[in-house]
């Protein structure tokens, strides 16, 4: 063994090297726990966003279905009997207003990038 290698081995066997390794191990442990907590919080936040987004999209899809059915009824009424167009248009407008209220009551939640970190 060379003289330099002998000094390195001696230093690695010293208390100072052991203390440095212990400090590095403790820091690594603390960092891994901290990152684990951060990951857990991010996952929980994103799951919450997914639930809110799913509920909003479901309600908005239901409102779109109301729109489609009202429009179909309007077209059918006008095609079958043009004289019934005015009441059919009023019914369509009422259905659209209800669908708009449902959409307004179920806004799309803000993106997770704005609240999840």
C-alpha positions in Angstrom: 0.0 0.0 0.0 1.3 3.5 -0.8 1.9 6.1 1.7 -1.1 8.2 0.5 -3.4 5.2 0.5 -2.3 4.4 4.0 -3.2 8.0 5.1 -6.7 7.7 3.5 -7.3 4.4 5.2 -6.1 5.8 8.6 -8.4 8.8 8.1 -11.4 6.6 7.2 -10.8 4.6 10.4 -10.7 7.9 12.5 -13.5 9.2 14.7 -13.7 12.3 12.5 -14.7 10.2 9.5 -17.2 8.2 11.5 -18.8 11.4 12.8 -19.0 12.9 9.2 -20.6 9.7 8.0 -23.1 9.7 10.8 -24.0 13.3 10.2 -24.5 12.6 6.5 -26.7 9.6 7.3 -28.9 11.6 9.7 -29.2 14.4 7.1 -30.2 11.9 4.5 -32.8 10.3 6.8 -34.3 13.7 7.7 -34.4 14.7 4.0 -36.0 11.4 3.0 -38.7 11.8 5.7 -39.3 15.5 4.6 -39.6 14.6 0.9 -41.9 11.7 1.8 -44.2 14.1 3.7 -44.2 16.5 0.8 -45.0 13.7 -1.6 -47.9 12.5 0.6 -49.3 16.1 0.8 -49.0 16.6 -3.0 -50.7 13.2 -3.6 -53.5 14.1 -1.2 -54.0 17.5 -2.8 -54.1 16.1 -6.3 -56.6 13.4 -5.3 -58.8 16.2 -3.8 -58.5 18.1 -7.1 -59.4 15.0 -9.1 -62.5 14.4 -6.9 -63.7 18.0 -7.3 -63.0 18.0 -11.0 -64.8 14.8 -11.5 -67.9 16.1 -9.6 -67.8 19.3 -11.6 -67.4 17.6 -14.9 -70.3 15.2 -14.1 -72.6 18.1 -13.2 -71.6 20.0 -16.3 -72.1 17.0 -18.5 -75.6 16.6 -17.0 -76.3 20.3 -17.9 -75.1 19.7 -21.5 -77.5 16.8 -21.7 -80.3 19.1 -20.7 -79.2 21.5 -23.4 -79.2 18.8 -26.0 -82.6 17.4 -25.1 -84.1 20.9 -25.0 -82.6 21.7 -28.4 -83.8 18.4 -29.9 -87.3 19.1 -28.6 -87.2 22.6 -30.1 -86.1 21.3 -33.5 -88.8 18.6 -33.4 -91.5 21.1 -32.4 -90.6 23.5 -35.2 -90.3 20.7 -37.8 -93.6 19.0 -36.8 -95.6 22.2 -36.5 -94.0 25.6 -37.1 -96.9 27.3 -35.2 -95.6 25.8 -32.0 -92.2 27.4 -32.4 -92.7 30.3 -29.9 -93.7 28.1 -26.9 -90.9 25.6 -27.9 -88.4 28.4 -28.0 -89.5 29.6 -24.5 -89.2 26.1 -23.2 -85.8 25.8 -24.7 -84.7 29.1 -23.2 -86.0 28.0 -19.8 -84.1 24.7 -20.1 -80.9 26.6 -21.1 -81.3 28.9 -18.1 -81.5 25.9 -15.7 -78.5 24.3 -17.4 -76.5 27.5 -17.1 -77.4 27.7 -13.4 -76.2 24.1 -12.9 -72.9 25.0 -14.7 -72.5 28.1 -12.6 -73.1 26.1 -9.4 -70.4 23.6 -10.5 -67.4 25.6 -11.7 -64.3 23.8 -12.9 -61.9 23.9 -9.9 -58.6 25.8 -10.3 -55.7 23.8 -11.6 -53.8 21.8 -9.0 -50.7 23.8 -9.9 -52.3 26.8 -8.2 -53.0 25.1 -4.9 -50.9 21.9 -4.7 -47.5 23.5 -4.5 
